[in-house]
Amino acid sequence: MTATRLRITAACGIVFLTFPCTSCSRAPSFDILGSFFPAWLLCLAASVVVTLAVRWLLLRLHIAIAYPVLTYPSLTALFTLAAWLMFFR
């Protein structure tokens, strides 16, 4: 075997050895009025409310945002991922 082929084989072996270490559990979900909602969807809904509160606070303090089209969706994503990590990981 050539050195390149040996490296590729070793890399594939390492990747395939990590597959049993991955999680096979179900995604967390909540039963709301008989319908199951994924947990990330609830985190997203809560983060939209938090982002609106931050927007209200920034307007109240007269702080101008340079690019609100980029800032507020980024804040929503940040709050969503932070809530997901805090409550479900």
C-alpha positions as CSV (number, residue, x, y, z in Angstrom):
1,M,0.0,0.0,0.0
2,T,1.2,3.5,-0.7
3,A,1.5,6.1,2.0
4,T,-1.4,8.1,0.7
5,R,-3.7,5.1,0.5
6,L,-2.7,4.1,4.0
7,R,-3.6,7.5,5.4
8,I,-7.0,7.4,3.7
9,T,-7.7,4.0,5.1
10,A,-6.7,5.1,8.6
11,A,-8.9,8.3,8.3
12,C,-11.9,6.2,7.2
13,G,-11.2,3.7,10.0
14,I,-11.2,6.5,12.6
15,V,-14.5,8.0,11.2
16,F,-16.2,4.6,11.2
17,L,-15.0,3.9,14.8
18,T,-16.7,7.1,16.0
19,F,-20.2,6.0,14.7
20,P,-21.0,3.9,17.8
21,C,-20.2,6.9,20.0
22,T,-23.0,9.0,18.4
23,S,-26.3,9.4,20.1
24,C,-29.2,7.3,19.0
25,S,-31.8,8.7,21.4
26,R,-34.9,10.5,20.3
27,A,-35.0,14.2,20.0
28,P,-36.6,16.0,22.9
29,S,-40.2,17.0,22.2
30,F,-43.2,18.3,24.2
31,D,-46.8,17.2,24.0
32,I,-48.9,20.4,23.6
33,L,-52.6,19.9,23.1
34,G,-52.0,16.4,21.7
35,S,-49.4,17.4,19.2
36,F,-45.7,16.9,19.6
37,F,-43.5,19.9,19.1
38,P,-39.7,19.7,18.9
39,A,-37.8,21.4,21.7
40,W,-35.9,23.6,19.3
41,L,-39.1,25.1,18.1
42,L,-40.0,26.1,21.6
43,C,-36.5,27.6,22.1
44,L,-37.1,29.6,18.9
45,A,-40.4,31.0,20.0
46,A,-38.9,32.0,23.4
47,S,-35.9,33.6,21.7
48,V,-38.1,35.7,19.4
49,V,-39.8,37.1,22.6
50,V,-36.3,37.8,24.1
51,T,-35.1,39.4,20.9
52,L,-38.2,41.7,20.9
53,A,-37.4,42.6,24.5
54,V,-33.8,43.5,23.6
55,R,-35.1,45.6,20.7
56,W,-37.5,47.4,23.0
57,L,-34.6,48.0,25.5
58,L,-32.3,49.3,22.8
59,L,-35.0,51.7,21.5
60,R,-35.7,52.8,25.0
61,L,-32.0,53.6,25.7
62,H,-31.7,55.3,22.3
63,I,-29.0,53.0,21.0
64,A,-28.9,52.8,17.2
65,I,-28.2,49.5,15.5
66,A,-26.1,49.8,12.3
67,Y,-27.7,46.9,10.4
68,P,-30.9,45.8,12.1
69,V,-31.7,43.4,9.2
70,L,-28.6,41.3,10.2
71,T,-28.6,42.1,13.9
72,Y,-32.0,40.9,15.0
73,P,-32.0,37.5,13.2
74,S,-28.5,36.9,14.5
75,L,-29.7,37.7,18.1
76,T,-32.6,35.4,17.6
77,A,-30.3,32.6,16.5
78,L,-27.9,33.3,19.4
79,F,-30.7,33.2,21.9
80,T,-32.2,30.0,20.3
81,L,-28.9,28.1,20.4
82,A,-28.1,29.4,23.9
83,A,-31.5,28.2,25.2
84,W,-31.1,24.8,23.5
85,L,-27.7,24.3,25.1
86,M,-28.8,25.4,28.5
87,F,-31.9,23.3,28.7
88,F,-31.4,20.3,26.4
89,R,-27.7,19.4,26.4
